[in-house]
Amino acid sequence: MLLVEDKQIVVPGEILAEGDYHSGRGTFKEVDKVCSSLVGLVAVRDKKISVIPLQSKYIPKRGDVVIGKISDIRFSMWELDINSPYSGILPAAEVFGKEKRELNRAFDVGDVLFLRVVDVDEVKKVKLGLKGRGLGKFRGGILIHITPTKVPRLIGKKGSMINMIKDQTRCEVVVGQNGVVWVKGKPEMERVVQKVVKTIEEEAHTSGLTDRIRDMLLELLGEGKEKTEDITKEEDEFKEELIQ
């Protein structure tokens, strides 16, 4: 018997189901009961029950695209913070091939890169690479950090949510699977995107979110348009006074 609903928030130790149900990620089985092992959202798929953590760090997987910030430069590699308990390593060979160059001439500490996870070994050493369309160094813009498990909700079905944000704000937006989002546009639009992204993170488990975000964008952008029109009107009036 299922004792909870899909997308319901549960706490550690809470009984989710009894009888013929299987224990998935974020749960454990005690006799014939499936229980939650963390605070999160219930996900029911057929007879398998999982709990998606509300707050979590990114666990790297091969093939993921991530956004990382260079934290250190070593003899033959860059070390990057990828919003994970495990640091990412970008070997010099991934950038220069067999050629030898000074690493800080390519990338320096503090630089933000868009990368792909090439490999993750048994001790969670994360090898990163830059081969792929759109990968490389970001210039300018801001970074927004969200819970990695909320990334699919931010992107939306077939990119619907993220494309709506891009279209309405005219900002470049790149989402890493590690929960780091890069945004570049007019400063006021970057702030709009930041507010919207944080709202999506907070309300990812609720229904009707796309419509609410659309309304929120219209409201935020409408206010911005009115302010711009007021400033333009004041400038025109000032010019008329000077002419007179």
Phi, psi and omega in degrees: 000131179277128186255355180228171178253157176300136180073010176285142177278131181231168182238163180304135179090348181291135179281126184260325182200160176230149176090225190278061176233148182258147181273124177253196181300138178080012179225170173215159182251134178232105187059249180250017181249138173261125184238155178279142178254003181202174175276123182182192182256135179287137173232116182252121177233106186058245181254011181256131181244129177233163175232121180269121183297140178287324178234127180203159174266157182286131174254112187297143175226144180302133179096345178296149170256133186225160173249125183228154177247130182293124182253340182199152175239124179250188186305314184225026182197160171255142174255135184234143171276118182243030178059043185217158173296345183247133179284151175263146180239126175250103181293146179302327182297334179290340182254315186258350187071226180273351181289144180256126179217166175286125187297321185288354175280339177267302179224143181239169178302132181099343178293146180250128184236152172254118190227171174243141175283114182277320183199152174226117183273185187293340178256019177064033171281121189256111178268130183246158179216167182241013181274117181151156182297129175083355181281150180146201185270137174272146176236123182074196179080182178232161176248139175237133179253129176230167176295125184307327181291347180269356182302314179302325179290324178294320180289317180083169180294121182056031177079015186299315184290310184293325179291325177297318179296316179298313183297318185285327185258348184059032178258151167280130180226124178237128183250122174272147179290354177269009176086014176252131183240129177255132182228134176221128179182200174295141184310319181291329178285325176300320180292324177296313180300317180301315180295318181294315180299318180293326177293318178299318179300315183290329186247019185302333184273357184265158179270159180071020185293319182302316180295320180293322180291322177299315178295321180297317178298315180299320180293312181295317181286328176296319178297319181296322181293319180296320179296318180297318179295323179295316180297316179298319180297317179297319179296318180296318179295323180294319179296320179296322178296321179294320181294319180290000000 
